Amino acid sequence: MTVRLMNQTWERKAIMAEEIVHHTLYTGWRELHEFPGTGEVKVLREESNRGAKTIVVRLPAGGQILPHNHLGVVQHFVIEGQYETQGKTFEPGSYRLFPTNAEVAKISTKNGVTIMMIYDPVESEPKN
């Protein structure tokens, strides 16, 4: 599929060959390495060649994610607990969408939080 937007063209290709199913109750947590901070993660989907992934991040009481940036679009959905950043509180059901090249400020939690994070694929540079 070819997508045109304001004289720029991107080639989109099917990247998923099969359904992915995880029963997260049986998937163990591992130490967080995706970005700077203290916590645990479950990887639900990862397409390392395009930077796309879906993860569940669990920060303990007093945990934090340090400032960093993302190349592509990232979505956050708070499953349990709450976190604070830039004077705002995000509680269960809160949704955030970070645009491409977003700088993420420090995220901290007093009592712990579980967040689903969806990293959209990083698109290649447009062709003119």
Accessible surface in RSA format (square Angstrom, percent):
REM  Atomic radii and reference values for relative SASA: ProtOr
REM  Chains: A
REM  Algorithm: Lee & Richards
REM  Probe-radius: 1.40
REM  Slices: 20
REM RES _ NUM      All-atoms   Total-Side   Main-Chain    Non-polar    All polar
REM                ABS   REL    ABS   REL    ABS   REL    ABS   REL    ABS   REL
RES MET A   1   165.92  85.9 116.53  77.1  49.39 117.6 122.01 103.7  43.91  58.2
RES THR A   2    74.54  53.0  47.13  47.8  27.41  65.3  28.60  38.4  45.93  69.4
RES VAL A   3    45.85  30.2  42.72  38.7   3.13   7.5  45.85  39.8   0.00   0.0
RES ARG A   4   151.63  63.7 123.33  62.9  28.30  67.4  61.51  84.1  90.12  54.6
RES LEU A   5   106.80  59.5 104.08  74.5   2.72   6.8 106.69  74.9   0.12   0.3
RES MET A   6   170.64  88.4 138.28  91.5  32.36  77.0 116.55  99.1  54.08  71.7
RES ASN A   7   117.61  81.1 108.53 104.9   9.09  21.9  23.17  55.8  94.44  91.3
RES GLN A   8    61.95  34.6  61.95  45.3   0.00   0.0   3.55   7.5  58.40  44.3
RES THR A   9    21.11  15.0  20.82  21.1   0.28   0.7  17.10  23.0   4.01   6.1
RES TRP A  10    47.38  19.0  45.13  21.8   2.25   5.3  44.53  23.7   2.85   4.6
RES GLU A  11    81.11  46.6  60.19  45.5  20.92  49.8  21.43  41.4  59.69  48.7
RES ARG A  12   111.42  46.8 102.48  52.2   8.94  21.3  31.71  43.3  79.71  48.3
RES LYS A  13   164.79  80.4 141.46  86.8  23.33  55.5  92.25  83.0  72.54  77.3
RES ALA A  14   107.33  98.7  63.24  97.6  44.09 100.3  74.44 104.8  32.89  87.1
RES ILE A  15    77.65  44.2  41.34  30.8  36.31  87.5  48.21  34.7  29.44  79.9
RES MET A  16    98.21  50.9  69.45  46.0  28.77  68.5  59.71  50.8  38.50  51.0
RES ALA A  17   106.18  97.6  61.24  94.5  44.94 102.2  71.11 100.1  35.07  92.9
RES GLU A  18   135.75  77.9 121.50  91.9  14.25  33.9  50.89  98.4  84.86  69.3
RES GLU A  19   144.11  82.7 115.00  87.0  29.11  69.3  47.93  92.7  96.18  78.5
RES ILE A  20    85.19  48.5  58.07  43.3  27.11  65.4  61.25  44.1  23.93  64.9
RES VAL A  21    94.10  61.9  64.59  58.5  29.50  71.1  67.89  59.0  26.21  71.1
RES HIS A  22    85.21  46.6  57.44  39.9  27.77  71.0  43.26  44.6  41.95  48.8
RES HIS A  23   123.89  67.7 113.29  78.7  10.60  27.1  77.75  80.1  46.14  53.7
RES THR A  24    51.02  36.3  47.56  48.2   3.45   8.2  18.00  24.2  33.02  49.9
RES LEU A  25   163.02  90.8 132.71  94.9  30.31  76.2 134.91  94.7  28.11  75.7
RES TYR A  26   186.60  87.1 149.76  85.2  36.84  95.9 114.38  86.0  72.22  89.0
RES THR A  27    42.72  30.4  34.30  34.8   8.42  20.1  30.92  41.5  11.81  17.8
RES GLY A  28    59.74  73.7   0.00   N/A  59.74  73.7  39.11 107.3  20.63  46.2
RES TRP A  29    72.81  29.2  42.62  20.6  30.18  70.9  34.14  18.2  38.66  62.7
RES ARG A  30    99.16  41.6  93.04  47.4   6.12  14.6  68.10  93.1  31.06  18.8
RES GLU A  31   118.98  68.3 107.78  81.5  11.20  26.7  35.17  68.0  83.81  68.4
RES LEU A  32     9.77   5.4   0.46   0.3   9.31  23.4   0.46   0.3   9.31  25.1
RES HIS A  33   132.93  72.7 102.30  71.1  30.64  78.4  70.81  73.0  62.12  72.3
RES GLU A  34    44.80  25.7   9.36   7.1  35.44  84.4   9.91  19.2  34.90  28.5
RES PHE A  35    17.58   8.8   5.62   3.5  11.95  31.1  14.25   8.6   3.33   9.5
RES PRO A  36    60.28  43.9  48.11  43.9  12.16  44.2  59.64  49.2   0.63   3.9
RES GLY A  37    26.63  32.8   0.00   N/A  26.63  32.8   2.91   8.0  23.72  53.1
RES THR A  38    73.95  52.6  69.64  70.6   4.32  10.3  71.76  96.4   2.19   3.3
RES GLY A  39    14.82  18.3   0.00   N/A  14.82  18.3   2.93   8.0  11.89  26.6
RES GLU A  40    65.61  37.7  65.61  49.6   0.00   0.0  20.49  39.6  45.12  36.8
RES VAL A  41     0.16   0.1   0.00   0.0   0.16   0.4   0.00   0.0   0.16   0.4
RES LYS A  42    19.77   9.6  18.10  11.1   1.67   4.0   3.90   3.5  15.87  16.9
RES VAL A  43    37.59  24.7  25.80  23.4  11.80  28.4  25.80  22.4  11.80  32.0
RES LEU A  44    27.13  15.1  25.06  17.9   2.07   5.2  25.48  17.9   1.65   4.4
RES ARG A  45    48.75  20.5  44.06  22.5   4.70  11.2  26.59  36.3  22.17  13.4
RES GLU A  46    97.79  56.1  65.74  49.7  32.05  76.3  16.06  31.1  81.73  66.7
RES GLU A  47    28.82  16.5  23.47  17.8   5.35  12.7  26.94  52.1   1.88   1.5
RES SER A  48    98.95  83.6  69.76  93.1  29.19  67.2  39.48  84.1  59.47  83.3
RES ASN A  49   134.65  92.9  92.36  89.3  42.28 101.8  49.33 118.7  85.32  82.5
RES ARG A  50    60.56  25.4  53.96  27.5   6.61  15.7  26.91  36.8  33.65  20.4
RES GLY A  51    33.87  41.8   0.00   N/A  33.87  41.8  26.99  74.1   6.88  15.4
RES ALA A  52     0.65   0.6   0.00   0.0   0.65   1.5   0.00   0.0   0.65   1.7
RES LYS A  53    34.15  16.7  34.15  21.0   0.00   0.0  13.24  11.9  20.91  22.3
RES THR A  54    18.69  13.3  18.69  19.0   0.00   0.0  12.18  16.4   6.52   9.8
RES ILE A  55     0.00   0.0   0.00   0.0   0.00   0.0   0.00   0.0   0.00   0.0
RES VAL A  56    14.66   9.6  14.66  13.3   0.00   0.0  14.66  12.7   0.00   0.0
RES VAL A  57     0.00   0.0   0.00   0.0   0.00   0.0   0.00   0.0   0.00   0.0
RES ARG A  58    88.26  37.1  87.83  44.8   0.43   1.0  29.72  40.6  58.54  35.5
RES LEU A  59     1.71   0.9   0.00   0.0   1.71   4.3   0.00   0.0   1.71   4.6
RES PRO A  60    71.91  52.4  61.50  56.1  10.41  37.8  71.68  59.2   0.24   1.5
RES ALA A  61    71.59  65.8  45.89  70.8  25.70  58.5  46.54  65.5  25.05  66.4
RES GLY A  62    61.63  76.0   0.00   N/A  61.63  76.0  34.51  94.7  27.12  60.7
RES GLY A  63     2.39   2.9   0.00   N/A   2.39   2.9   2.25   6.2   0.15   0.3
RES GLN A  64    53.70  30.0  53.70  39.2   0.00   0.0   4.74  10.1  48.96  37.1
RES ILE A  65     1.38   0.8   1.38   1.0   0.00   0.0   1.38   1.0   0.00   0.0
RES LEU A  66    71.54  39.8  71.54  51.2   0.00   0.0  71.54  50.2   0.00   0.0
RES PRO A  67    85.89  62.6  69.97  63.8  15.93  57.9  70.19  57.9  15.71  97.6
RES HIS A  68    36.10  19.7  19.36  13.5  16.74  42.8  31.79  32.8   4.31   5.0
RES ASN A  69   100.57  69.4  83.91  81.1  16.65  40.1   5.53  13.3  95.04  91.9
RES HIS A  70    17.00   9.3  12.06   8.4   4.94  12.6   8.50   8.8   8.49   9.9
RES LEU A  71   128.43  71.5 120.09  85.9   8.35  21.0 120.09  84.3   8.35  22.5
RES GLY A  72     9.38  11.6   0.00   N/A   9.38  11.6   6.18  17.0   3.20   7.2
RES VAL A  73    36.38  23.9  35.18  31.8   1.20   2.9  35.18  30.6   1.20   3.3
RES VAL A  74     1.18   0.8   1.18   1.1   0.00   0.0   1.18   1.0   0.00   0.0
RES GLN A  75    36.65  20.5  36.36  26.6   0.29   0.7   2.36   5.0  34.29  26.0
RES HIS A  76     5.14   2.8   4.82   3.3   0.32   0.8   2.69   2.8   2.45   2.8
RES PHE A  77    89.92  45.0  89.53  55.5   0.38   1.0  89.53  54.3   0.38   1.1
RES VAL A  78     1.61   1.1   1.24   1.1   0.38   0.9   1.24   1.1   0.38   1.0
RES ILE A  79    80.26  45.7  60.67  45.2  19.59  47.2  62.53  45.0  17.73  48.1
RES GLU A  80   114.34  65.6 113.13  85.6   1.20   2.9  35.86  69.4  78.48  64.1
RES GLY A  81    28.95  35.7   0.00   N/A  28.95  35.7  25.34  69.5   3.61   8.1
RES GLN A  82    71.47  40.0  71.14  52.0   0.33   0.8  15.89  33.8  55.58  42.2
RES TYR A  83     0.28   0.1   0.28   0.2   0.00   0.0   0.00   0.0   0.28   0.3
RES GLU A  84    38.01  21.8  36.77  27.8   1.24   2.9  33.04  63.9   4.97   4.1
RES THR A  85     5.87   4.2   1.64   1.7   4.23  10.1   5.06   6.8   0.81   1.2
RES GLN A  86   135.07  75.5  92.94  67.9  42.14 100.3  39.97  85.1  95.11  72.1
RES GLY A  87    88.80 109.5   0.00   N/A  88.80 109.5  44.32 121.6  44.49  99.6
RES LYS A  88   129.74  63.3 125.24  76.8   4.50  10.7  74.03  66.6  55.71  59.3
RES THR A  89    75.51  53.7  48.03  48.7  27.48  65.5  24.16  32.5  51.35  77.6
RES PHE A  90    29.49  14.8  29.49  18.3   0.00   0.0  29.49  17.9   0.00   0.0
RES GLU A  91    96.62  55.5  96.62  73.1   0.00   0.0  19.01  36.8  77.61  63.4
RES PRO A  92    78.89  57.5  59.04  53.8  19.85  72.2  59.53  49.2  19.35 120.3
RES GLY A  93    47.79  58.9   0.00   N/A  47.79  58.9  25.22  69.2  22.57  50.6
RES SER A  94    26.45  22.3  15.85  21.2  10.60  24.4  13.44  28.6  13.01  18.2
RES TYR A  95   118.02  55.1  92.22  52.5  25.80  67.1  82.65  62.1  35.37  43.6
RES ARG A  96    41.95  17.6  36.80  18.8   5.15  12.3  14.96  20.4  27.00  16.4
RES LEU A  97    98.76  55.0  72.95  52.2  25.80  64.9  72.95  51.2  25.80  69.4
RES PHE A  98    15.19   7.6  15.00   9.3   0.19   0.5  15.19   9.2   0.00   0.0
RES PRO A  99    82.36  60.0  80.93  73.8   1.43   5.2  82.36  68.0   0.00   0.0
RES THR A 100    76.36  54.3  61.16  62.0  15.20  36.2  42.62  57.2  33.74  51.0
RES ASN A 101    99.71  68.8  82.36  79.6  17.34  41.8  27.26  65.6  72.45  70.0
RES ALA A 102    13.10  12.0   5.44   8.4   7.66  17.4  13.10  18.5   0.00   0.0
RES GLU A 103   152.23  87.4 125.31  94.8  26.92  64.1  38.42  74.3 113.81  92.9
RES VAL A 104     4.14   2.7   1.35   1.2   2.79   6.7   2.29   2.0   1.85   5.0
RES ALA A 105    31.83  29.3  20.04  30.9  11.79  26.8  26.72  37.6   5.11  13.5
RES LYS A 106   102.89  50.2  96.08  59.0   6.81  16.2  44.79  40.3  58.09  61.9
RES ILE A 107     0.61   0.3   0.61   0.5   0.00   0.0   0.61   0.4   0.00   0.0
RES SER A 108    39.34  33.2  39.34  52.5   0.00   0.0  17.20  36.6  22.13  31.0
RES THR A 109     3.87   2.8   0.14   0.1   3.73   8.9   1.02   1.4   2.85   4.3
RES LYS A 110   154.65  75.4 138.74  85.1  15.91  37.9  89.13  80.2  65.52  69.8
RES ASN A 111   131.45  90.6 103.60 100.1  27.85  67.1  29.70  71.5 101.75  98.3
RES GLY A 112    11.99  14.8   0.00   N/A  11.99  14.8   9.53  26.2   2.46   5.5
RES VAL A 113     5.00   3.3   0.00   0.0   5.00  12.0   2.24   1.9   2.76   7.5
RES THR A 114    14.95  10.6  14.81  15.0   0.15   0.3  10.17  13.7   4.79   7.2
RES ILE A 115     0.00   0.0   0.00   0.0   0.00   0.0   0.00   0.0   0.00   0.0
RES MET A 116    57.37  29.7  56.55  37.4   0.83   2.0  39.65  33.7  17.72  23.5
RES MET A 117     2.06   1.1   2.06   1.4   0.00   0.0   1.07   0.9   0.98   1.3
RES ILE A 118    53.38  30.4  53.38  39.8   0.00   0.0  53.38  38.4   0.00   0.0
RES TYR A 119    22.46  10.5  22.46  12.8   0.00   0.0  21.39  16.1   1.07   1.3
RES ASP A 120    44.64  31.3  42.77  42.6   1.87   4.4  11.07  26.0  33.57  33.5
RES PRO A 121    39.69  28.9  32.56  29.7   7.14  25.9  32.56  26.9   7.14  44.4
RES VAL A 122    61.11  40.2  48.45  43.9  12.66  30.5  49.75  43.2  11.36  30.8
RES GLU A 123    70.51  40.5  50.73  38.4  19.77  47.1  37.06  71.7  33.45  27.3
RES SER A 124    86.86  73.4  70.02  93.4  16.84  38.8  55.79 118.8  31.07  43.5
RES GLU A 125   149.56  85.9 136.51 103.3  13.05  31.1  63.62 123.0  85.95  70.2
RES PRO A 126    44.09  32.1  28.11  25.6  15.98  58.1  28.11  23.2  15.98  99.3
RES LYS A 127   119.01  58.1 112.64  69.1   6.36  15.2  87.11  78.4  31.90  34.0
RES ASN A 128   165.15 113.9  95.24  92.0  69.92 168.4  59.53 143.3 105.63 102.1
END  Absolute sums over single chains surface
CHAIN  1 A     8409.2       6557.2       1852.0       4659.5       3749.7
END  Absolute sums over all chains
TOTAL          8409.2       6557.2       1852.0       4659.5       3749.7
